Amino acid sequence: MRTPGVHLQYSFESRGQRGAEIENTLFDLLGAVHAHGSIRHAATALGASYRHVWGALKHWEDVLGQPLVHWAKGQPARLTPFALRLVAAERAARVRMTPHIEALRAELERVRALALDERQLVLEVFASHDLALPALRDLCAARGLHLGLRFAGSVDALRALAHGRCTVAGFHVPALPGGSPVFAAALKPLLQPGRHKLIGALRRTQGLMLRPGLAPRPASLADVAAQRWRFVNRQPGSGTRLLMDHLLHDAGLDAAAITGYGGRCEDTHVAVAAAIAHGEADVGPGVEAAARAVGLDFVPLADEDYHLVCLADALDSPPLRALRDVLASPAWAQALAALPGYAPSPQAGQVLSLTQALPWWRYRTPRRGAAGGTG
């Protein structure tokens, strides 16, 4: 039998979707059978006939080449071990890919918006992953501004701006008045006073997301190293990875001292939280909101500012003016108040001095490895 593959498609429909919802007939069927314990009750829940549900399950068993349901007569319908593993793995994948699915849907909505209304204001944004940005996108949409939001690490987002692939980039930095060779080496070569303009966006708390009940509870990376907790990291070049690298450097620790530090990497806070929640690691870096969303414990390590940056000649364009108005609005502050560990920047929507907003700016950047592999 030929091994089945994954085929993706999308459609335009009168009813929209939000967040990371994805429709899949197979998982709807399996979920209903698992929840209701019978084909008949599952059919009722799905608004379908018994014959249709039974036939659909048999079809998927033929496609996958594996039994999905125990069909013992007179007994509750139960998912097979294969089906249970399939459902669990698919659910974990959805959680891990949530930001990317949201970004794809936003991009497809942008295509439709551009086709329907030439007056629609559009901004292409490459930004370090943040849980508040989808709310910003929704607030902008309500004012006729579409954010074509794509998530990338801080370094990659700034490179995209430099290469003309976006109009706005988003990155985040902690307050480091003593300077930081890690942040200076990675970000300073990608930002130029006079050419780039910073816009205040938000403040948030970064820290360690912990498996619930982890004891002794680590309060620093040194504690993680001492207890040999399994660590799942963010990808090199992300602002969160830069923060972890800075904290290692500041504590005089070697990355090899932390189990898994240089191994598995995830692209978002949500993916790191999902890995810990599923028992694949004990500790990982992230924001408090991501930890709380899946029931993890959280230890704060640093407060940081999330900035947006554009080229100076784009600052007064209609889309940038609209974005700055949204960032300065009470609605943006209200959206941030709903996320644990978030607060609006005192200068939200304002244009900031690059050299004053980045306290490590005057740190002398080493000649070698300036914009390269941070990690």
C-alpha positions as CSV (number, residue, x, y, z in Angstrom):
1,M,0.0,0.0,0.0
2,R,1.2,3.5,-0.8
3,T,2.0,5.5,2.3
4,P,-0.5,8.4,2.6
5,G,0.8,12.0,2.5
6,V,-0.5,15.3,3.9
7,H,-2.4,17.5,1.4
8,L,-3.1,21.1,2.5
9,Q,-5.8,23.4,0.9
10,Y,-7.8,26.5,1.9
11,S,-11.0,28.1,0.7
12,F,-12.8,31.4,0.8
13,E,-16.1,31.1,2.5
14,S,-18.8,33.4,3.8
15,R,-18.1,32.4,7.4
16,G,-14.6,33.2,8.6
17,Q,-12.3,31.6,11.1
18,R,-10.2,33.1,13.9
19,G,-7.0,32.1,15.6
20,A,-5.4,28.8,14.6
21,E,-8.6,26.9,13.8
22,I,-8.2,24.3,11.1
23,E,-11.0,22.1,9.9
24,N,-10.2,18.4,9.3
25,T,-12.9,15.8,8.9
26,L,-10.9,12.9,10.2
27,F,-10.0,14.6,13.5
28,D,-13.5,15.9,13.9
29,L,-14.7,12.3,13.6
30,L,-12.2,10.8,16.0
31,G,-12.8,13.6,18.5
32,A,-16.5,13.0,18.5
33,V,-16.2,9.2,18.8
34,H,-13.7,9.6,21.7
35,A,-15.9,12.1,23.5
36,H,-19.3,10.2,23.1
37,G,-18.2,6.6,23.1
38,S,-20.5,5.5,20.2
39,I,-20.8,6.0,16.5
40,R,-24.5,6.9,16.8
41,H,-23.9,9.6,19.5
42,A,-20.9,10.9,17.6
43,A,-23.1,11.2,14.5
44,T,-25.7,13.2,16.4
45,A,-23.0,15.5,17.8
46,L,-21.7,16.1,14.3
47,G,-25.2,16.6,12.7
48,A,-24.6,13.6,10.4
49,S,-26.2,10.2,9.9
50,Y,-24.9,7.0,11.5
51,R,-24.3,5.6,8.0
52,H,-22.2,8.6,7.0
53,V,-20.0,8.5,10.1
54,W,-19.5,4.8,9.9
55,G,-18.6,5.0,6.2
56,A,-16.2,7.9,6.7
57,L,-14.3,6.1,9.4
58,K,-14.0,3.0,7.2
59,H,-12.7,5.3,4.4
60,W,-10.0,6.8,6.7
61,E,-9.0,3.4,7.9
62,D,-8.4,2.4,4.2
63,V,-6.5,5.6,3.5
64,L,-4.2,5.3,6.5
65,G,-3.9,1.6,6.4
66,Q,-4.5,1.3,10.2
67,P,-7.6,0.5,12.3
68,L,-9.0,3.7,14.0
69,V,-11.9,2.4,16.1
70,H,-12.5,-0.8,18.1
71,W,-15.8,-2.1,16.6
72,A,-16.8,-4.7,19.2
73,K,-20.6,-5.2,19.0
74,G,-22.5,-4.2,22.1
75,Q,-19.6,-2.3,23.6
76,P,-18.7,1.4,23.6
77,A,-16.7,2.5,20.5
78,R,-13.1,3.1,21.5
79,L,-10.2,4.7,19.5
80,T,-7.3,2.3,18.8
81,P,-3.9,3.1,20.2
82,F,-2.9,4.3,16.8
83,A,-5.8,6.7,16.6
84,L,-5.1,8.0,20.1
85,R,-1.4,8.7,19.2
86,L,-2.5,10.4,16.0
87,V,-5.0,12.7,17.8
88,A,-2.4,13.6,20.5
89,A,0.3,14.3,18.0
90,E,-1.9,16.4,15.7
91,R,-3.1,18.4,18.7
92,A,0.5,19.1,19.8
93,A,1.4,20.1,16.2
94,R,-1.5,22.6,16.1
95,V,-0.3,24.2,19.4
96,R,3.3,24.4,18.1
97,M,2.2,25.9,14.7
98,T,-0.4,28.3,16.1
99,P,1.5,31.5,15.3
100,H,2.4,30.4,11.8
101,I,-1.1,29.4,11.0
102,E,-2.4,32.7,12.2
103,A,0.2,34.5,10.1
104,L,-0.8,32.4,7.0
105,R,-4.4,33.2,7.5
106,A,-3.6,36.9,7.9
107,E,-1.6,36.8,4.6
108,L,-4.5,35.2,2.7
109,E,-6.9,37.7,4.2
110,R,-4.5,40.5,2.9
111,V,-4.8,39.0,-0.6
112,R,-8.5,39.2,-0.5
113,A,-8.5,42.7,1.0
114,L,-6.2,44.0,-1.6
115,A,-8.4,42.6,-4.4
116,L,-11.6,44.1,-2.9
117,D,-10.4,47.5,-1.9
118,E,-7.5,49.4,-3.4
119,R,-7.8,52.0,-0.6
120,Q,-6.9,49.5,2.1
121,L,-3.7,50.4,3.9
122,V,-1.2,47.6,4.1
123,L,2.0,47.1,6.1
124,E,4.3,44.2,5.7
125,V,5.6,43.3,9.2
126,F,8.4,40.8,10.0
127,A,8.5,40.5,13.8
128,S,9.9,38.5,16.6
129,H,7.2,36.2,18.0
130,D,4.9,37.8,20.5
131,L,1.5,36.8,21.8
132,A,0.2,40.4,21.7
133,L,0.8,41.0,18.0
134,P,-2.4,39.2,16.8
135,A,-4.4,41.6,19.0
136,L,-2.5,44.5,17.4
137,R,-3.3,43.1,13.9
138,D,-7.0,43.0,14.8
139,L,-7.1,46.5,16.2
140,C,-5.4,47.8,13.1
141,A,-7.8,45.9,10.9
142,A,-10.7,47.7,12.6
143,R,-9.2,51.0,11.5
144,G,-8.6,49.9,7.9
145,L,-5.0,49.0,8.2
146,H,-4.0,45.4,7.3
147,L,-0.8,44.1,8.9
148,G,0.8,41.4,6.8
149,L,2.3,39.8,9.9
150,R,5.1,37.2,9.7
151,F,7.0,35.9,12.6
152,A,10.8,35.7,12.5
153,G,13.6,36.0,15.0
154,S,14.7,39.5,16.0
155,V,17.8,39.2,13.8
156,D,16.0,37.8,10.8
157,A,13.2,40.4,11.1
158,L,15.8,43.3,11.0
159,R,17.5,41.6,8.1
160,A,14.2,41.4,6.3
161,L,13.8,45.2,6.8
162,A,17.4,45.8,5.5
163,H,16.6,43.7,2.4
164,G,13.4,45.5,1.6
165,R,11.2,42.5,2.3
166,C,9.0,44.3,4.9
167,T,8.2,47.9,5.9
168,V,8.3,47.3,9.7
169,A,10.3,44.9,11.8
170,G,9.7,44.0,15.4
171,F,12.4,43.1,18.0
172,H,12.8,43.1,21.7
173,V,15.6,44.0,24.1
174,P,15.9,44.0,27.9
175,A,17.1,47.1,29.8
176,L,20.9,46.5,30.1
177,P,22.4,49.8,31.3
178,G,25.8,48.0,31.8
179,G,26.0,47.0,28.2
180,S,25.8,43.6,26.5
181,P,28.3,42.3,24.0
182,V,25.7,39.7,23.0
183,F,23.0,42.1,22.0
184,A,25.5,44.7,20.6
185,A,27.2,42.1,18.3
186,A,23.9,40.7,17.0
187,L,21.7,43.9,16.6
188,K,23.9,46.9,16.4
189,P,25.1,46.2,12.8
190,L,21.5,46.0,11.6
191,L,20.4,49.4,13.0
192,Q,21.6,52.8,11.9
193,P,20.8,56.1,13.7
194,G,19.2,58.5,11.2
195,R,18.2,55.7,8.8
196,H,16.1,53.7,11.2
197,K,13.3,55.0,13.4
198,L,12.1,53.1,16.5
199,I,8.5,53.1,17.6
200,G,7.5,52.1,21.2
201,A,5.1,49.1,21.3
202,L,5.0,47.2,24.6
203,R,6.8,45.9,27.7
204,R,6.7,42.3,28.8
205,T,8.4,40.0,31.2
206,Q,10.6,37.2,30.0
207,G,11.6,34.3,32.2
208,L,11.7,30.5,32.6
209,M,8.7,28.4,31.9
210,L,8.7,25.4,34.2
211,R,7.1,22.0,34.3
212,P,4.5,22.3,37.1
213,G,5.8,21.2,40.5
214,L,9.5,21.3,39.4
215,A,11.6,21.1,42.6
216,P,13.9,22.6,43.6
217,R,12.4,25.5,41.6
218,P,15.2,27.2,39.5
219,A,15.5,30.9,39.8
220,S,18.3,31.3,37.2
221,L,20.1,29.5,34.4
222,A,22.8,28.6,37.0
223,D,20.1,26.7,38.9
224,V,19.0,25.0,35.7
225,A,22.6,23.9,35.1
226,A,23.1,22.7,38.7
227,Q,20.0,20.6,38.8
228,R,20.5,19.3,35.2
229,W,17.0,20.1,34.2
230,R,16.2,19.3,30.6
231,F,16.2,22.6,28.6
232,V,14.4,23.4,25.4
233,N,15.7,26.6,23.8
234,R,14.6,29.1,21.2
235,Q,16.3,29.3,17.8
236,P,19.6,31.2,17.3
237,G,18.9,34.7,16.2
238,S,15.7,35.1,18.1
239,G,15.5,37.8,20.7
240,T,14.8,35.3,23.4
241,R,17.8,33.2,22.5
242,L,19.9,36.4,22.6
243,L,18.6,37.0,26.1
244,M,19.5,33.5,27.2
245,D,23.0,33.9,25.7
246,H,23.4,37.2,27.5
247,L,22.4,35.7,30.8
248,L,24.9,32.9,30.3
249,H,27.6,35.3,29.5
250,D,26.7,37.5,32.4
251,A,26.8,34.6,34.8
252,G,30.1,33.2,33.4
253,L,28.3,29.9,32.4
254,D,29.2,27.7,29.5
255,A,26.2,26.6,27.3
256,A,27.3,23.0,27.6
257,A,26.5,23.2,31.4
258,I,22.8,23.2,30.6
259,T,21.3,20.0,29.3
260,G,19.8,20.6,25.9
261,Y,20.8,24.3,25.6
262,G,22.4,23.8,22.2
263,G,20.1,21.0,21.1
264,R,16.4,21.1,20.2
265,C,15.1,24.6,19.3
266,E,11.6,25.9,18.8
267,D,10.5,29.0,16.9
268,T,7.9,30.5,19.2
269,H,7.1,30.9,22.9
270,V,4.0,28.8,22.3
271,A,6.1,25.9,20.9
272,V,8.5,26.0,23.8
273,A,5.6,25.9,26.3
274,A,4.0,23.0,24.4
275,A,7.2,21.0,24.5
276,I,7.4,21.4,28.3
277,A,3.6,20.7,28.8
278,H,4.0,17.5,26.8
279,G,6.9,16.3,29.0
280,E,9.6,16.7,26.4
281,A,11.6,19.2,28.6
282,D,11.5,20.6,32.1
283,V,12.4,24.2,31.5
284,G,12.5,26.7,28.6
285,P,12.6,30.4,28.0
286,G,9.5,32.4,27.2
287,V,6.9,35.0,28.3
288,E,4.6,34.6,31.2
289,A,1.4,34.6,29.0
290,A,2.6,31.5,27.1
291,A,3.4,29.7,30.3
292,R,0.0,30.4,31.9
293,A,-1.9,29.5,28.8
294,V,-0.9,25.8,29.2
295,G,-0.7,25.6,33.0
296,L,3.1,26.0,33.4
297,D,4.9,27.7,36.3
298,F,6.9,30.8,35.6
299,V,10.0,32.5,37.0
300,P,10.6,36.0,35.8
301,L,14.2,36.9,34.7
302,A,14.0,40.2,32.9
303,D,11.7,43.0,31.8
304,E,12.1,44.0,28.2
305,D,10.9,46.5,25.6
306,Y,9.4,45.4,22.4
307,H,10.1,47.9,19.6
308,L,8.9,48.3,16.0
309,V,11.4,49.8,13.6
310,C,11.0,51.3,10.1
311,L,13.1,53.3,7.6
312,A,13.0,57.0,8.3
313,D,11.4,57.8,4.9
314,A,8.4,55.6,5.7
315,L,7.7,57.1,9.1
316,D,5.1,59.6,8.0
317,S,3.4,57.4,5.4
318,P,-0.4,56.8,6.0
319,P,0.1,53.2,7.1
320,L,2.8,54.1,9.6
321,R,0.7,57.0,11.0
322,A,-2.3,54.6,11.4
323,L,-0.1,52.0,13.2
324,R,1.3,54.7,15.6
325,D,-2.3,55.9,16.3
326,V,-3.3,52.3,17.2
327,L,-0.3,51.8,19.5
328,A,-1.1,55.0,21.3
329,S,-4.8,54.2,21.8
330,P,-6.5,53.0,25.0
331,A,-7.6,49.9,23.1
332,W,-4.0,48.7,22.7
333,A,-3.4,49.3,26.4
334,Q,-6.6,47.4,27.2
335,A,-5.5,44.4,25.0
336,L,-2.2,44.2,26.7
337,A,-3.8,44.3,30.2
338,A,-5.5,41.0,29.4
339,L,-2.1,39.2,28.9
340,P,-0.1,38.1,32.0
341,G,3.3,39.8,32.2
342,Y,2.4,42.5,29.6
343,A,2.0,46.3,29.8
344,P,1.9,49.1,27.3
345,S,5.2,51.0,26.7
346,P,5.1,54.4,28.4
347,Q,6.0,55.7,24.9
348,A,3.7,53.5,22.9
349,G,3.3,54.9,19.4
350,Q,6.0,57.5,19.9
351,V,9.2,57.7,17.8
352,L,12.2,56.9,20.1
353,S,15.8,57.8,19.9
354,L,17.6,54.7,18.8
355,T,20.8,55.4,20.9
356,Q,18.7,56.3,24.0
357,A,16.2,53.4,23.8
358,L,19.0,50.8,23.4
359,P,21.2,51.2,26.4
360,W,23.8,48.8,25.1
361,W,24.3,50.9,22.0
362,R,27.5,52.4,23.1
363,Y,29.0,49.0,23.8
364,R,31.8,48.5,21.3
365,T,30.9,45.8,18.8
366,P,33.5,43.1,18.2
367,R,34.8,43.1,14.6
368,R,34.2,39.4,14.0
369,G,30.7,37.7,14.1
370,A,28.9,41.0,14.3
371,A,25.6,40.0,12.5
372,G,26.2,36.3,12.2
373,G,25.3,33.3,14.2
374,T,24.1,34.4,17.6
375,G,23.3,31.3,19.5
